[in-house]
Amino acid sequence: MAEIELKTAPADFRFPTTNQTRHCFTRYIEFHRCLSAKGENSGECEKFAKYYRSLCPGEWVDKWNEQRENGTFPGPL
């Protein structure tokens, strides 16, 4: 049976406290900025996707995706 390795986002000096809300939001934005800069087919952005998926609750991501589609996302993309 293959061994499964679980990972989360690496420590980031910008987010020293235990509250990871801002860290989650920032990684989500970094992922979408990377896609905009490098294109949808670029594999270079996948690390940011892994980071935000490991930090953010799924409900938040669903809401943010919906807001991006509607043009109402509050973050700087």
C-alpha positions as CSV (number, residue, x, y, z in Angstrom):
1,M,0.0,0.0,0.0
2,A,1.3,3.4,-0.9
3,E,2.2,5.8,1.9
4,I,0.3,9.0,2.0
5,E,2.1,12.2,3.1
6,L,0.0,15.0,4.6
7,K,1.3,18.5,4.5
8,T,0.1,22.0,5.3
9,A,1.3,25.4,4.4
10,P,4.8,26.3,5.7
11,A,5.2,28.7,8.5
12,D,5.1,32.3,7.3
13,F,6.7,35.1,9.4
14,R,3.9,37.5,8.3
15,F,1.5,35.4,10.4
16,P,3.1,34.8,13.7
17,T,0.0,34.3,15.8
18,T,-2.2,31.2,16.0
19,N,-5.1,32.9,14.3
20,Q,-4.7,31.8,10.7
21,T,-7.5,33.7,9.1
22,R,-5.3,36.3,7.4
23,H,-2.9,33.6,6.4
24,C,-5.7,31.7,4.7
25,F,-7.0,34.8,2.9
26,T,-3.5,35.9,1.7
27,R,-2.7,32.4,0.3
28,Y,-6.0,32.4,-1.6
29,I,-5.2,35.8,-3.1
30,E,-1.6,34.7,-3.9
31,F,-3.0,31.7,-5.8
32,H,-5.4,33.8,-7.9
33,R,-2.8,36.5,-8.6
34,C,-0.4,33.7,-9.7
35,L,-3.0,32.3,-12.1
36,S,-3.6,35.8,-13.5
37,A,0.2,36.4,-14.0
38,K,1.2,32.9,-15.3
39,G,-2.0,31.5,-16.8
40,E,-4.5,28.8,-15.9
41,N,-2.3,26.0,-17.2
42,S,0.8,27.0,-15.2
43,G,1.8,24.4,-12.6
44,E,3.8,27.0,-10.7
45,C,0.7,28.2,-8.9
46,E,-0.3,24.8,-7.5
47,K,1.7,25.3,-4.3
48,F,-0.5,28.3,-3.4
49,A,-3.6,26.2,-4.1
50,K,-2.3,23.5,-1.7
51,Y,-1.6,26.2,0.9
52,Y,-5.0,27.8,0.9
53,R,-6.8,24.5,0.7
54,S,-5.0,23.3,3.8
55,L,-5.7,26.5,5.8
56,C,-9.1,27.7,4.7
57,P,-12.5,26.3,5.5
58,G,-14.3,25.0,2.4
59,E,-17.3,27.3,3.0
60,W,-15.1,30.4,2.8
61,V,-13.5,29.2,-0.4
62,D,-16.9,28.5,-1.9
63,K,-18.1,32.0,-0.9
64,W,-15.0,33.7,-2.3
65,N,-15.2,31.8,-5.6
66,E,-18.8,32.9,-5.9
67,Q,-17.9,36.5,-5.1
68,R,-15.1,36.4,-7.7
69,E,-17.5,35.2,-10.3
70,N,-20.0,38.0,-9.4
71,G,-17.3,40.6,-9.3
72,T,-17.9,41.4,-5.6
73,F,-14.7,39.8,-4.1
74,P,-13.4,42.1,-1.4
75,G,-9.7,41.3,-1.9
76,P,-7.1,42.8,-4.3
77,L,-6.8,40.4,-7.2
